Amino acid sequence: MVTGSRARRLQWVFECLYARNGPQHWWPAQTPFEVMVGAVLTQNTAWINVEKAIFNLKQAGSLSAPAIVESDFDLLAGWLKPSGYFNIKARRLRNFCQWYLQQGGYEVLNSWDTHTLRHGLLSVNGVGAETADDMLLYAFERPVFVIDAYTRRLFSRLGMVSGDEGYEHLRAMFEAELPVDVGLFNEYHAQIVIHAKDYCKTKPLCEHCPLVSGCVNA
């Protein structure tokens, strides 16, 4: 078992995962706006399904906030169908794009301080804490640590969290224990996702896991 301070253990986890997986270069998108669209669509689905929906938007020439707001709702929902819950996501995406345009778009929003921007994103119907933080970290390059189900699963199995803490509590813990660095937070979150998909599944594959020596459940 790897022991020491929480900060030391967090660093050990990152180093093990980075050594195994190499750099991930996240988020997989061509523009900040595409990151934001993906953040909305990735709720409750696999990323491969989000890619299909974004491809549909691109093919229709509608991967922009004005196009999404002005498009026929049924057409929009149809484009988003691969991402699941497509009627709900069409409403959420349109809500977000309306707010995005009302604020003045990316350049204006990027001039806001992180606290104000996060508060604004969370005011949009359908944008929760994880979605907002995905946008902040990957689209606006702000030093916020994204907490998702993979993070809870991994670090509860490592005995570092109980797994049922509130979102803000966990986010504050990671941000307090790690160097405040956009690149680190970006890479760390990507490494957690890759590891959870490859090894730390719902039914874990522990035999070749690079973190097995630090896992309380192994």
C-alpha positions as CSV (number, residue, x, y, z in Angstrom):
1,M,0.0,0.0,0.0
2,V,1.3,3.4,-0.9
3,T,1.2,5.7,2.1
4,G,1.9,9.3,2.9
5,S,0.0,12.6,2.6
6,R,-3.0,12.9,0.3
7,A,-1.1,15.2,-2.0
8,R,1.7,12.7,-2.3
9,R,-0.7,9.9,-3.1
10,L,-2.5,12.0,-5.7
11,Q,0.9,12.7,-7.3
12,W,1.7,8.9,-7.3
13,V,-1.6,8.1,-9.0
14,F,-1.0,10.6,-11.7
15,E,2.6,9.5,-12.3
16,C,1.5,5.8,-12.5
17,L,-1.3,6.5,-15.0
18,Y,0.8,8.9,-17.1
19,A,3.6,6.3,-17.3
20,R,1.1,3.7,-18.4
21,N,-1.0,5.7,-20.9
22,G,1.1,8.6,-22.1
23,P,-0.3,12.1,-22.8
24,Q,-4.0,12.1,-23.8
25,H,-4.3,15.6,-25.4
26,W,-7.8,16.2,-24.2
27,W,-10.6,17.4,-25.0
28,P,-11.2,15.8,-28.4
29,A,-12.6,18.8,-30.2
30,Q,-11.6,21.3,-32.9
31,T,-12.9,24.5,-31.2
32,P,-13.9,25.7,-27.7
33,F,-17.5,25.8,-28.9
34,E,-17.3,22.2,-29.9
35,V,-16.0,21.4,-26.5
36,M,-19.0,23.1,-24.9
37,V,-21.5,21.2,-27.2
38,G,-19.8,18.0,-26.3
39,A,-20.0,18.7,-22.6
40,V,-23.7,19.1,-22.9
41,L,-24.2,16.0,-25.0
42,T,-21.9,13.7,-23.1
43,Q,-24.3,13.6,-20.1
44,N,-25.4,9.9,-19.6
45,T,-23.8,8.5,-22.7
46,A,-20.5,7.2,-24.1
47,W,-18.3,9.7,-26.0
48,I,-18.5,7.7,-29.2
49,N,-22.2,8.6,-29.3
50,V,-21.4,12.2,-28.8
51,E,-19.0,12.1,-31.7
52,K,-21.8,10.8,-33.9
53,A,-24.2,13.6,-32.9
54,I,-21.5,16.3,-33.4
55,F,-20.7,14.8,-36.8
56,N,-24.4,15.2,-37.7
57,L,-24.3,18.9,-36.6
58,K,-21.2,19.4,-38.8
59,Q,-22.8,17.7,-41.8
60,A,-25.8,19.9,-41.5
61,G,-23.7,23.0,-41.2
62,S,-25.2,23.6,-37.8
63,L,-22.3,23.4,-35.3
64,S,-22.6,27.0,-34.2
65,A,-24.7,28.7,-31.5
66,P,-26.8,30.8,-34.0
67,A,-27.5,27.7,-36.1
68,I,-28.5,25.6,-33.1
69,V,-30.8,28.4,-31.8
70,E,-32.4,29.0,-35.2
71,S,-32.8,25.4,-36.3
72,D,-36.1,23.5,-36.3
73,F,-36.4,21.7,-33.0
74,D,-37.3,18.4,-34.5
75,L,-34.3,18.6,-36.9
76,L,-32.0,19.5,-34.0
77,A,-33.3,16.6,-31.9
78,G,-32.8,14.3,-34.9
79,W,-29.2,15.3,-35.3
80,L,-28.6,14.7,-31.6
81,K,-30.3,11.3,-31.6
82,P,-27.1,9.2,-31.3
83,S,-26.3,10.9,-28.0
84,G,-29.5,9.6,-26.3
85,Y,-32.2,11.5,-24.5
86,F,-32.2,13.6,-27.7
87,N,-35.3,15.7,-27.0
88,I,-34.0,16.7,-23.5
89,K,-30.5,17.4,-24.9
90,A,-31.9,19.4,-27.8
91,R,-33.6,21.7,-25.2
92,R,-30.5,21.9,-23.0
93,L,-28.2,22.6,-25.9
94,R,-30.6,25.3,-27.2
95,N,-30.9,26.8,-23.7
96,F,-27.1,27.0,-23.5
97,C,-26.7,28.5,-26.9
98,Q,-29.3,31.2,-26.2
99,W,-27.5,32.1,-23.0
100,Y,-24.1,31.9,-24.8
101,L,-25.2,34.4,-27.5
102,Q,-27.0,36.7,-25.0
103,Q,-23.7,37.1,-23.1
104,G,-21.8,38.0,-26.2
105,G,-20.2,34.7,-27.2
106,Y,-16.8,33.2,-26.4
107,E,-14.6,36.3,-26.3
108,V,-16.8,38.1,-23.8
109,L,-17.3,35.0,-21.6
110,N,-13.5,34.4,-21.7
111,S,-12.9,37.8,-20.2
112,W,-14.9,36.9,-17.1
113,D,-13.1,35.7,-14.0
114,T,-13.5,32.0,-13.3
115,H,-15.9,32.4,-10.3
116,T,-18.3,34.6,-12.3
117,L,-18.1,32.4,-15.4
118,R,-18.8,29.3,-13.4
119,H,-21.8,30.9,-11.7
120,G,-23.1,32.0,-15.1
121,L,-22.7,28.5,-16.6
122,L,-24.5,27.0,-13.7
123,S,-27.4,29.4,-14.2
124,V,-28.3,27.7,-17.5
125,N,-31.0,25.2,-17.3
126,G,-29.5,21.8,-18.0
127,V,-25.9,22.7,-17.1
128,G,-24.8,21.0,-13.9
129,A,-21.5,21.2,-12.0
130,E,-19.7,18.6,-14.0
131,T,-20.8,20.0,-17.4
132,A,-19.8,23.5,-16.3
133,D,-16.4,22.4,-15.1
134,D,-15.8,20.5,-18.3
135,M,-16.4,23.7,-20.2
136,L,-14.3,25.8,-17.8
137,L,-11.3,23.4,-18.0
138,Y,-11.4,22.4,-21.6
139,A,-13.0,25.3,-23.4
140,F,-11.8,28.2,-21.3
141,E,-8.6,26.7,-19.9
142,R,-9.4,27.5,-16.2
143,P,-7.9,25.6,-13.4
144,V,-10.9,23.6,-12.1
145,F,-10.8,19.9,-11.4
146,V,-13.6,17.9,-13.0
147,I,-15.3,15.4,-10.8
148,D,-17.1,12.5,-12.5
149,A,-18.3,9.0,-11.7
150,Y,-14.9,7.6,-12.8
151,T,-13.1,9.8,-10.2
152,R,-15.4,8.7,-7.4
153,R,-15.0,5.1,-8.3
154,L,-11.2,5.1,-8.6
155,F,-10.4,7.1,-5.5
156,S,-12.9,5.3,-3.3
157,R,-11.2,2.1,-4.3
158,L,-7.9,3.6,-3.5
159,G,-9.3,4.5,0.0
160,M,-8.8,8.2,-0.5
161,V,-12.5,9.2,-0.5
162,S,-15.7,7.5,0.6
163,G,-17.3,8.1,-2.8
164,D,-20.5,9.8,-1.6
165,E,-19.1,13.2,-0.8
166,G,-20.8,16.2,-2.5
167,Y,-19.4,17.4,-5.8
168,E,-18.1,20.7,-4.5
169,H,-16.4,19.0,-1.5
170,L,-14.4,16.7,-3.8
171,R,-13.6,19.4,-6.3
172,A,-12.2,21.6,-3.5
173,M,-10.2,18.7,-2.1
174,F,-8.4,17.9,-5.4
175,E,-7.8,21.6,-6.1
176,A,-6.4,22.1,-2.7
177,E,-4.0,19.1,-2.8
178,L,-2.7,19.5,-6.3
179,P,-0.7,22.3,-7.9
180,V,-3.1,24.8,-9.5
181,D,-2.3,24.1,-13.1
182,V,-4.6,23.9,-16.1
183,G,-2.4,21.4,-17.9
184,L,-2.2,19.1,-14.9
185,F,-5.9,19.1,-14.3
186,N,-6.6,18.5,-17.9
187,E,-4.2,15.6,-18.2
188,Y,-5.2,14.1,-14.8
189,H,-8.9,14.0,-15.6
190,A,-8.2,12.4,-19.0
191,Q,-6.0,9.8,-17.3
192,I,-8.7,8.9,-14.8
193,V,-11.2,8.4,-17.6
194,I,-8.9,6.2,-19.6
195,H,-8.0,4.1,-16.6
196,A,-11.6,3.7,-15.5
197,K,-12.6,2.4,-18.9
198,D,-9.6,0.1,-19.2
199,Y,-9.2,-1.3,-15.7
200,C,-11.2,0.3,-12.9
201,K,-14.5,-0.8,-14.5
202,T,-17.7,-1.5,-12.5
203,K,-16.2,-5.0,-12.2
204,P,-12.5,-4.1,-11.9
205,L,-9.7,-5.8,-13.8
206,C,-7.0,-5.7,-11.2
207,E,-4.5,-8.1,-12.5
208,H,-2.5,-5.7,-14.7
209,C,-3.7,-2.4,-13.0
210,P,-0.8,0.0,-12.5
211,L,-2.4,1.2,-9.2
212,V,-3.0,-2.2,-7.7
213,S,-0.4,-1.7,-5.0
214,G,-2.4,1.3,-3.7
215,C,-5.8,-0.2,-3.9
216,V,-7.7,-1.2,-0.7
217,N,-10.0,-3.4,-2.7
218,A,-7.4,-5.5,-4.5
